[in-house]
Amino acid sequence: DDVLEQVTLMNKSIERLIERFPEQYMWTYKRFKSANSYD
């Protein structure tokens, strides 16, 4: 299977869940830091 297609489907599924249940998403979790982050 095409990896890009599978990852895109997975991300869209997660996106739909976040849109449906935004209170369940960990908005304060900083998984990715920007290159300019000083935290």
CORDAGI-V702257 format. One record per residue. SS is DSSP state (A for helix, B for strand, O for the rest). PHI is phi in degrees with one decimal (* if undefined). PSI is psi in whole degrees, -180 to 180 (NA if undefined). Layout:
SS & PHI & PSI
SS & PHI & PSI
//
This chain:
O & * & 157
O & -77.1 & 118
A & -62.2 & -44
A & -59.5 & -43
A & -63.0 & -44
A & -65.4 & -42
A & -66.4 & -39
A & -61.9 & -44
A & -62.5 & -42
A & -62.8 & -46
A & -64.6 & -39
A & -65.5 & -37
A & -63.9 & -44
A & -63.7 & -42
A & -59.1 & -43
A & -63.9 & -39
A & -65.1 & -41
A & -65.0 & -41
A & -64.6 & -36
A & -78.0 & -37
O & -130.7 & 65
A & -60.9 & -27
A & -69.0 & -17
A & -87.3 & -13
O & -80.8 & 140
O & -84.1 & 79
O & -63.0 & -29
O & -89.6 & -6
O & -75.5 & 118
O & -97.9 & 81
O & -71.2 & -42
O & -114.7 & 130
O & -105.2 & 145
O & -76.9 & 163
O & -63.8 & -24
O & -95.9 & 9
O & -75.1 & 136
O & -111.1 & 16
O & -73.4 & NA
//
